[in-house]
Amino acid sequence: MAAKTPNSAGGTFSATTQKGFKQQLNKVYTFYTGGFLAFVIVLAVLEQMGLPKDWIGLIFLIATVGLYAGIGIMSRTTDAAEYYVAGRRVPAVYNGMATGADWMSAASFIGMAGTLYLSGYGGLAFILGWTGGYCLVALFLAPYLRKFGQFTIPDFLGARYEGNLPRFLGIIAAILCSFTYVVAQIYGVGLITTRLSGLAFEVGIFVGLGGILVCSFLGGMRAVTWTQVAQYIILIIAYMIPVVWLSVKQTGVPIPQAIYGYQLEKVTAKEKQLIDDPKEKEVIAIFKQRADDLAAKLKDVPTAMEADKAAATKKLDDLKAANAPALEVQAAEKVVAALPRDAGAATKAWTAAKAANEARAKPLGGMPRHAQQYAGDPGGDEKAQKAFNESRRNFLALVFCLMVGTAALPHILMRYYTTPSVKQARESVTWSLFFIFLLYFTAPALAVLVKYEVFTVLIGTPFNHLPDWIAAWNKVDPTLLSVSDVNGDGILQLGEMKIGGDIIVLATPAIGGLPYVVSGLVAAGGLAAALSTADGLLLTIANALSHDLYYKMIDPNASTSRRVTLSKALLLVVALAAALVAAQKPADILFLVSAAFSFAAAAFFPALVLGIFWKRANKWGASLGMIAGLGTTFYYMVTTQPWLRGVFGVTSPIADHIWWGIQPISAGLFGVPVGFAVIIIVSLLTGAPRQDTQELVEHVRYPDLNLGKP
């Protein structure tokens, strides 16, 4: 008789059934991959035959979103086990691929290589932290959570800690970290959709939102899982092709991960040349002078406002009196109209402009040397030593927060409830690491190869010969890419280009001179990354509200169909709310993404780890530990992060609230140990959990004890 594996509803899947299901999946996704590659080749041929670029972008957008919609429609379900955990029948390799897509958010696909491009060595903290987090998942969480058998993380907290209070706190924390994260994904969706279609950014967000909803809305985790497998295939192909192309173009070797160290040596030599370049120094001096002028204005704002108004008005009057061309008159009118209306507005605008000019009044456009490990100098004066020590502390703190936060993100941990067995849950973590490794191992190479291309090909080009992609991205969002002839010599200097990390990957094909079809492919890959993560995050929020709050706490007698219907309605509401926030283009989107990891780390990691490995941890310890950990983290962010300080009206000096020089992005460094300490102390001071709960914990960790638990 064939071996049986327990499923979600207490039934079983035979090993033969599982094998047949996996073989069918292999055939489907092999055919899908071949079909997608053929689709790209056909578009490439059509481009050479004269197909317009705008059409290529629209075809990629319509084809990929339509594909995901088709999978979502075919996977629609109202069954609770299928909707919440995909029937617990996803094979390990496909769950690993879906987890990889779930993890490869817009931040990973679009932002990580951009961060490495702009910050060099410091950006490796993201790779170390995010990858290391999966080691923690494999060792401490995934297999044990799968043994408990719940649908969600708040569900686990409620069952393990015997009550609705831990469950409710888990719901709040899950919504907090997931919503801040999903806003960034929808922002990325809008950015890519705009680039592909030419639609306005705000419209692009809601077009992409349709692709998100049609997957998660109809079929829940079942639809999201099979869509994410398809999305991973697209995003990894899209990420690899331009990097391999650049590697061959620059070195003749098609393995960028193996040779980018040689290119880094060339980048380092070019950095020294640019630092010593008189033209670059000239640009730096201009930005410094602008910053000094703004500083002088800020010393007497009313007088400076009057002087600016008088000068702008006189120029406009002179142009009109001289019958100047209409465009010059209109430009002068815009300058007058843009003048600050009051002292408060002037102070805010000039302070921001001063900071922007100061940031660019540095060598290499404000970027550190790519291979420089930390700021400062351990052998320098006191100021240099302090900068070095703080830089190193912040690097390690960020690695810690990203690692622990990754291990506690609810939308990732939910994926390990979908496997047929505990063994496959553990195997799927290994597959997840492999599929994530493919991209993360390539991102540092991409950053170096693109930087070499920019330094050696783009810099030094006359402004009237700059490639078309610069104007195209400037049109999408001037804050992402802008160039200006600051010193008036007609030649592009590095200091005259302002580039945002979010477009490095998307612009790589154009930077490398690839056909436009590859740009469309990369944008489709970025869209797949953003959509896949947004699907998982929205589903996490909707399930926390419908399953954990409504079903487990408000109406335990609710029917399956009512619970699933409510989850779909809530998913729609949350998605629209996130889209509205993203449409405002929040300036601190990178901070919000990183904050999600600190929130998850402080709120969930201590409660999950102690809940699994310490049977004495109880309801009151877990509840107060989550409150204390999350509260400490949130307090540190509110008092030290400029945007949040403005939101909450904090006016005291930031220096008064900084602890050991740690940046607010790593606030979880303080919340996690507080959470562990409070759970341990409070649990020891209050009553032990019920005997059956302690036995369940023992059984989950040591199943050979045979305590009669499923």
C-alpha positions, 0 to 999 in steps of 0.5 A: 500500500502506498505511503500516505501524507497528512493533508490540511483537513486530516485526510491524506495524499498518497505518495503516488498521487503526489508523484503524479501531481509533480510530474504534471507540474513539470510538464506544464511549467516546462511548456510554459518556459519554452513558450515564454522564450519563444514569445521573447524571440518573436518580439525581438524579430518583430522589433528588427522588422520595425515594430515600435518600442511603445507596442513592445512595452504594451505587448509585454504588459498585456501578455504577462498580466493576462497570463497571471490573470488566466492562472488566477481564474483557472485556480479560483476556489471557495474551499478554505484549505485551498484558499488559505494554504493551497490544499497543502499539496505544493511540492517542495521544489515548486514551493521553493520557487513560489517562495523565491518569487514571493521574496523577490519583491520590487526591492530585491529585483529593482532596488538591491542592485541599485543600492549596491550601485549607489552604496558599494560595499555597504549594500552587501548588508541587504544580501547578507541579511536577507539570505541569512534569514532563510538559514534561520527559517530552516533551522528554527521556524519552518519545519516546526511551524508546519508541524503545528498545522495552523493557517497563519502566524496569528493562528499559531500564536493564538493556539500556542499561547492559549488565547485571543490576546496573543492572536490579536497582537499578532494580527496588528503586527502582521498588518503593520509590517505587511502594509508598509511592505505592500505599499512599496510593491505597488509603487514599483508596479506603478513605476514599471507599468508607466515605463511599459505603457506610457500611462501616467504613474497614478493610472499605472498603479491601478492598472497593475493593481488589477493584475494583483487582484485577479490572482489573489482575489479569486483563488487565494493561496492556491492561485497565488502559488501557481502564479508565483511559480510562473512569475519566478521563471519570468523574473529570473530570465529577465534578470540574467540576460542583460547581466550576461550580455554586459559580462560578454560585452566587457570581458568576453566571459558569459559568467558575470559572477566569476569575473566581476571582481576584475571589473571592480578593479577597473572601476576602482581605478576609474574612481580615482581618475574621476576624483582627481578630474578638474572638471568634476572638481569644478562641478563640486565647487558649484554645488558647494557654492549653491549650498552656501548661498542657501545657507546664507538665505536661511539666516534671514528668510524674509529678507531673502524672500524679498530679494528673490521676488524683486530679482525674478519680477525684474527679469520678467519685466525686462523680458517683456519690455525687450519682446523676448521669445514667448518661451523665455517669458513663460519660463520667467513667469514660472519662476515667479509663480514658484516662489515660496508664498510664506517664510515657512514654505521658504524655509522648508524648500531652501533647507531641502535644496541645501541638503540636496546640494550638499549631498552632491558637493562631494566626489563621485556624485556623493557615492562612496568608493565601491570597494570601500568597506566603511566610512571614516578611517580606523587609523585617522583622527577622532572624527574619522575613527568615530565615523568608522566605528558607527559605519561598522556598527550600522552595517552589522545592525542592518544585517541582524535586523534584515536576517531576523526580520526575514525569518519572521515575515508572515507572508514568507512563513505562510508559504511553509504551511502549503507543503504536504509534509514537514519533510517537504517544508524543510526541503522547500526552504533549501529550494527557496535558498537556491532560487534566491541565491541565483539572483542575489549572487548576480546582483553585486556583479550587475552593480559593478558592470553597470557602474563600469559602463556608466563611468567609461561610456556615458561619462564624458559624452556630449549632452547633445549625444546622450542616449534616448533612455536618459530622456525616457526615464526623466519623463517617467520621474525626474527624481529617478534620473536627471542630468544638467550641464552644471558647469556649462561645458557641454560634456556630462560629468559624473557629478552632473547626473543624479540617478536613483537606485530604483532604475539601475536594473530597469535601465541596464539593457539600455545602458548596455546597448541591448535591443529594446525587447530586452528592456521590455523583458526586464520591466516584465521581470520587475513587474513579476517580482512586484506583483508576486510579493504584493499578492502574498502580502495582501493575502496575509493581511486579508487572511489575518482579518478574515480568518484570525480576527473574524472567524477565530475571535468574532464568529467561530460558527461562520461558514467556509464560504462566508470566511472566504468571501469576507477575505476577498472583500477585505483583500480588495479594500486593503489593495485599494488603500495601499494603492492610494498611499503608493500613488502619493509617491511617499518620499521615504519608501525605502525606509518603509520597506526596511521598517517592515523587517524591524517590525516583524523581527521585534514583534514575531521572532522572540514569540515564535522562537520561544514558543517553539523551543521553550514550553514554559513561555506563556500567554502573558509573556508572549503578549507583553513581549510583543508589545514591548519589542514592537513598542521599543522599535516603533519609539526609536523610529519615531524619534530618530527618522526625519519623516516619522518625526514630522508625522508625529510632531517630534521637535527635540534634537535627533541627537538626543534620541540616537543610541550608539549611533544606530540608524532608524532603519535598524531599530529592531536591534533594540526591539528584539532583545527587549522582546526576548527579555520580557517574554522570559521574565514575565513567563517565569513570574506568571503561571505555566501554560496548560499541560497539553500545550507543553506536551504539544510543544514537546511533540513538535520538537521531539515527535519520537516521544509519541505523546499522541499528538497529530 
